[in-house]
């Protein structure tokens, strides 16, 4: 991130990475591989979507009137350590927790031709409405990466129920196109290759179940934007990848959010472009607070000697409990 851009920033937070995590890639990869979170077992619930598909929801209930709904990142699920860590800190503070799996991200392939994507707020709304029907008095939305973009877009485009009180998101690619370009850089080859491998496999698995999905050109797909051109945009009603990125980027929706919302992005996040830090656009926003850390990596924010509680979890809990 260039120094001229850094000088424009108005809000830095106090996160400092452990010395052992000396590089943004180490900050990003270490928690994903080595972190384990001891969490009470989920209670799985399968709900039906309006188009006769299903979503698998994982609950931890304790009779609270407060609920957090947690949305995971690209090719993630509710078993990821960053989801479980966030679930645990709120459960320990007497919240009920609902972590949900996107279409095709739980153990079973979804039924319909479509999958999930960065702007699929219709599915998030199904989850939210299902939770609201259970008489919670206070709901907080939390999202990571793709789930953060999804959360911000949802809040910006929907008239909220007054019981949806706050939102916290981390490592958000608020400008999807430039973030895709960023992820495609040679320094990020490891991540892009991994994402592309699992996404292509899901398409193959779906094609084995349905005869209305053309995968004849799948071997020609060599990067994420071409995958979005050939599959994501086609399956979800967009002209092409750029149209999909443009319509679904949360940077277009954040200004319309009307509940207290915290966005935390790290300057050294290898996935994020400069346009994912809309400091000037949000600096006078009455509800949205953009915090920029110098360190943290992508969905990292690790800290040691804190009983396996990460900084991002402490920050989210503090914002939800103390920000009016």
C-alpha positions in Angstrom: 0.0 0.0 0.0 1.6 3.3 -1.1 2.6 5.9 1.5 0.5 8.6 -0.2 -2.6 6.5 0.4 -1.6 5.8 4.0 -1.3 9.5 4.7 -4.9 10.0 3.7 -6.1 7.5 6.4 -8.0 9.0 9.3 -8.4 6.0 11.5 -5.8 3.4 12.6 -6.5 0.9 15.3 -4.1 -0.5 17.8 -3.8 -4.1 16.6 -0.2 -5.4 16.6 0.7 -8.8 15.2 2.8 -11.2 17.2 6.5 -11.1 16.3 6.3 -14.7 15.2 3.8 -13.7 12.4 6.3 -11.5 10.6 4.7 -11.3 7.2 1.2 -10.7 5.8 1.1 -14.2 4.3 2.1 -15.8 7.6 -0.6 -13.7 9.4 -3.1 -15.0 6.9 -2.0 -18.7 6.7 -1.0 -19.5 10.2 -4.5 -19.2 11.8 -6.1 -21.1 8.9 -3.8 -24.1 9.4 -2.8 -24.2 13.0 -5.6 -22.7 15.0 -8.1 -25.0 16.8 -11.1 -23.7 18.7 -12.8 -25.7 21.4 -16.5 -25.0 20.9 -19.7 -26.5 22.0 -21.1 -28.7 19.2 -23.4 -27.1 16.7 -27.0 -28.0 16.4 -27.6 -28.4 12.6 -30.9 -27.1 11.1 -31.8 -27.4 7.4 -34.2 -24.7 6.1 -35.9 -24.5 2.7 -35.3 -21.5 0.4 -38.1 -19.9 -1.7 -36.8 -21.7 -4.8 -36.9 -25.1 -3.2 -33.3 -25.4 -2.3 -31.8 -25.7 1.2 -29.4 -23.9 3.6 -27.7 -25.6 6.5 -27.6 -23.5 9.6 -25.5 -24.3 12.7 -26.8 -23.1 16.0 -25.5 -22.8 19.5 -28.4 -21.9 21.7 -28.7 -21.2 25.4 -32.0 -19.5 25.7 -30.7 -15.9 25.1 -32.8 -13.1 23.6 -29.7 -11.9 21.8 -28.3 -13.6 18.6 -25.3 -13.2 16.4 -25.5 -14.4 12.8 -22.0 -15.2 11.3 -21.2 -15.3 7.6 -18.1 -17.0 6.3 -15.7 -16.3 3.5 -15.1 -17.6 0.0 -15.1 -21.5 0.0 -15.4 -21.5 3.8 -18.0 -23.0 6.1 -19.0 -23.0 9.7 -16.1 -25.3 10.7 -13.4 -22.7 10.0 -11.5 -21.5 13.0 -12.3 -17.9 12.5 -16.1 -18.7 12.6 -15.7 -20.9 15.7 -13.6 -18.3 17.4 -16.2 -15.6 16.9 -19.0 -18.0 17.9 -17.2 -18.9 21.1 -16.5 -15.4 22.4 -20.2 -14.4 21.9 -21.5 -17.7 23.3 -19.3 -17.1 26.4 -21.0 -13.7 26.7 -24.5 -15.3 26.8 -25.4 -14.8 23.2 -27.1 -17.4 21.0 -25.1 -18.0 17.8 -26.1 -18.9 14.3 -23.4 -19.7 11.8 -24.7 -20.5 8.3 -23.3 -22.4 5.4 -23.8 -21.0 1.9 -25.3 -23.1 -0.9 -22.9 -25.9 -1.7 -20.6 -25.2 1.3 -22.0 -27.7 3.8 -21.4 -31.4 3.4 -24.0 -31.9 0.7 -24.3 -30.2 -2.7 -27.3 -27.9 -3.0 -30.2 -28.8 -5.4 -30.6 -25.8 -7.7 -28.4 -24.8 -10.6 -27.1 -21.8 -8.8 -24.5 -21.7 -6.0 -23.5 -18.9 -3.7 -21.7 -15.6 -4.6 -20.6 -12.3 -3.1 -23.9 -10.6 -3.6 -26.4 -13.4 -2.8 -28.2 -11.3 -0.2 -31.5 -13.2 -0.9 -30.1 -16.2 1.0 -28.8 -14.0 3.9 -32.3 -12.5 4.1 -33.8 -16.0 4.3 -31.5 -16.7 7.3 -32.3 -13.4 9.0 -36.0 -13.8 8.5 -35.8 -17.3 10.0 -34.0 -16.0 13.0 -36.4 -13.1 13.5 -39.3 -15.5 13.5 -37.8 -17.0 16.7 -38.5 -13.9 18.8 -35.0 -12.6 19.3 -34.9 -9.1 20.7 -31.5 -8.2 19.4 -29.6 -9.5 16.4 -26.0 -8.7 15.3 -24.6 -9.5 11.9 -20.9 -10.5 11.6 -19.1 -11.3 8.4 -15.7 -12.2 7.1 -14.3 -11.5 3.7 -17.0 -12.5 1.1 -19.4 -12.8 4.1 -18.4 -9.2 5.1 -19.2 -7.9 1.6 -22.5 -9.9 1.7 -23.4 -8.4 5.0 -22.7 -4.8 4.0 -24.6 -5.1 0.8 -27.5 -6.7 2.6 -27.7 -3.8 5.2 -27.4 -1.2 2.5 -30.1 -2.6 0.2 -32.7 -3.8 2.8 -34.9 -1.8 5.1 -33.9 -3.4 8.3 -36.0 -4.8 11.1 -35.5 -2.8 14.2 -34.2 -5.9 16.0 -31.1 -6.0 13.7 -29.1 -3.7 15.9 -25.4 -3.8 14.9 -22.9 -5.3 12.4 -19.2 -6.0 12.4 -17.2 -7.2 9.4 -13.5 -8.0 8.8 -11.2 -8.2 5.8 -13.9 -7.1 3.3 -13.2 -6.9 -0.5 -15.5 -3.9 -0.8 -14.5 -3.4 -4.5 -14.8 -6.9 -5.9 -13.2 -6.2 -9.3 -10.0 -4.6 -8.1 -9.8 -7.2 -5.3 -10.0 -10.0 -7.9 -7.1 -8.3 -9.8 -5.2 -8.1 -6.5 -5.8 -11.7 -5.8 -4.6 -12.6 -9.2 -1.1 -11.2 -8.6 1.8 -13.6 -8.6 2.4 -13.0 -4.9 -1.1 -14.4 -4.2 -0.8 -17.4 -6.6 -1.2 -19.9 -3.7 -4.5 -18.5 -2.6 -6.0 -18.1 -6.1 -4.9 -21.6 -7.1 -6.6 -23.1 -4.0 -9.8 -21.2 -4.5 -10.0 -22.0 -8.1 -9.4 -25.7 -7.5 -12.3 -26.1 -5.1 -14.6 -23.9 -7.1 -14.0 -25.9 -10.2 -14.6 -29.1 -8.4 -17.9 -27.8 -7.1 -19.0 -27.1 -10.7 -18.0 -30.6 -11.7 -19.9 -32.1 -8.8 -23.0 -30.0 -9.7 -22.7 -31.0 -13.4 -22.8 -34.7 -12.2 -26.2 -34.1 -10.6 -27.8 -31.9 -13.3 -27.8 -31.9 -17.1 -28.3 -28.1 -17.5 -24.8 -27.1 -16.6 -22.2 -26.8 -19.5 -18.7 -27.5 -18.2 -17.1 -28.2 -21.6 -14.8 -25.3 -21.2 -13.9 -25.7 -17.6 -10.3 -26.8 -18.3 -9.8 -23.5 -20.0 -10.6 -21.6 -16.8 -7.2 -20.6 -15.3 -8.0 -17.7 -13.0 -10.8 -16.5 -10.8 -12.1 -13.8 -13.1 -12.4 -16.3 -16.0 -14.3 -18.6 -13.6 -16.6 -15.8 -12.7 -17.0 -15.0 -16.5 -17.8 -18.6 -17.3 -19.8 -19.7 -14.3 -20.6 -17.3 -11.5 -22.1 -14.6 -13.8 -23.9 -17.1 -16.0 -25.4 -19.0 -13.1 -26.6 -15.9 -11.3 -27.9 -13.7 -14.0 -25.0 -11.3 -14.7 -23.7 -10.3 -18.1 -20.1 -11.2 -17.2 -17.6 -11.1 -14.4 -17.3 -7.3 -14.4 -21.0 -6.8 -14.3 -21.2 -9.2 -11.4 -18.4 -7.4 -9.5 -19.9 -4.0 -10.2 -23.4 -4.9 -9.1 -22.3 -6.8 -6.0 -19.5 -4.7 -4.5 -20.5 -3.5 -1.1 -18.7 -0.2 -1.6 -21.9 0.8 -3.6 -24.2 0.0 -0.7 -22.3 1.0 2.5 -23.5 4.6 2.4 -27.1 3.5 2.8 -26.5 1.5 6.0 -28.5 2.8 8.9 -27.3 0.7 11.9 -24.0 1.0 13.8 -21.5 -0.9 11.7 -17.8 -1.5 12.1 -15.6 -2.4 9.1 -12.1 -3.5 9.9 -9.6 -3.9 7.1 -5.8 -4.3 7.4 -3.5 -2.3 5.1 -1.3 -5.4 4.6 -4.2 -7.6 3.6 -2.9 -9.4 0.5 -6.4 -9.7 -0.9 -7.5 -6.1 -0.7 -6.9 -3.3 -3.2 -6.7 0.4 -2.3 -10.3 0.9 -3.2 -11.3 -1.4 -0.4 -10.4 1.4 2.0 -13.0 4.0 1.2 -11.8 6.4 4.0 -13.1 9.6 2.5 -16.4 8.2 1.4 -17.2 6.9 4.9 -15.4 9.4 7.2 -18.5 11.4 7.9 -21.0 8.5 7.8 -23.4 8.6 10.8 -23.5 4.8 11.3 -20.5 3.2 9.5 -17.1 3.2 11.1 -14.1 2.2 9.0 -11.1 1.1 11.0 -7.8 0.5 9.3 -5.1 -1.6 10.9 -1.5 -1.6 9.6 -1.3 -5.3 10.2 -3.6 -8.3 10.4 -3.4 -10.0 7.1 -6.6 -11.5 5.6 -8.9 -12.8 8.3 -5.9 -13.0 10.6 -5.7 -10.6 13.6 -4.1 -13.4 15.7 -2.8 -12.8 19.2 -1.0 -15.1 21.6 -1.4 -15.6 25.4 -5.0 -14.5 25.4 -6.6 -18.0 25.9 -6.9 -18.5 22.1 -9.0 -15.4 21.7 -8.1 -13.3 18.7 -8.0 -9.5 18.5 -10.8 -9.5 15.9 -13.1 -11.3 18.4 -12.4 -8.9 21.2 -12.9 -6.0 18.9 -16.2 -7.3 17.6 -17.5 -8.0 21.1 -16.5 -4.6 22.4 -18.2 -2.8 19.5 -21.4 -4.8 19.9 -21.6 -4.3 23.7 -20.4 -0.7 24.0 -21.1 1.2 20.8 -24.5 3.0 20.7 
